Amino acid sequence: MNTADYLRHIKRKLQNSFDFRDANNFPYLNLELFAEQKIVSEKYLFTKKLNIYQTKNHEFICIHIPSTSLSAESITSYTDIFKKYISKDLKISENHMSTIVTFVIITEENISPEVIKETEKAKYHKDFMLTLKGWADLAIILVDLKNKLIHSNKFGQKLIKNYNFDC
């Protein structure tokens, strides 16, 4: 499977649940795909005018195809970029509960053990107002198309099944 086929495969999997946005609007990196999902859960009492509570959950998927081979330093750099994005650019609305930012790196080259190790130890979690306004987490997923392997950080392990190679 090559990069174009894999991107089509992922778009097909995401199209029913995610809205695709212009990937060029991401401020820090050239992305191949930028998708977002916003889920609002509400509980009412008798009528919609008597709203008991509301929560908002967001998920962003950012897919990047690097132009150079991956290194441990590039994984650190990507992690720093998304830490900055979550800290400075993520807009938290009223009743926000959680946000997941998933950064997917697709490569047709072999991935070195150092890159895998750096990815596995990368993490970022941010609380907003001591979690009163929710929290955000960063998932990093490496897709090795050559060997059909997928690696991720600890938070990304929950999401890794969404990026498998089945058609």
HELIX and SHEET records of a PDB file:
HELIX    1   1 THR A    3  LEU A   14  1                                  12    
HELIX    2   2 ALA A   23  ASN A   25  5                                   3    
HELIX    3   3 ALA A   72  LYS A   84  1                                  13    
HELIX    4   4 TYR A   85  ASP A   89  3                                   5    
HELIX    5   5 PRO A  113  LYS A  121  1                                   9    
HELIX    6   6 PHE A  155  LYS A  158  5                                   4    
HELIX    7   7 ILE A  160  TYR A  163  5                                   4    
SHEET    1   A 6 ASP A  19  ARG A  21  0                                        
SHEET    2   A 6 LEU A  33  TYR A  44 -1                                        
SHEET    3   A 6 ASN A  51  HIS A  64 -1                                        
SHEET    4   A 6 HIS A  96  THR A 107  1                                        
SHEET    5   A 6 TRP A 135  ASP A 144  1                                        
SHEET    6   A 6 HIS A 125  ASP A 127 -1                                        
SHEET    1   B 6 ASP A  19  ARG A  21  0                                        
SHEET    2   B 6 LEU A  33  TYR A  44 -1                                        
SHEET    3   B 6 ASN A  51  HIS A  64 -1                                        
SHEET    4   B 6 HIS A  96  THR A 107  1                                        
SHEET    5   B 6 TRP A 135  ASP A 144  1                                        
SHEET    6   B 6 LEU A 149  SER A 152 -1                                        
END                                                                             
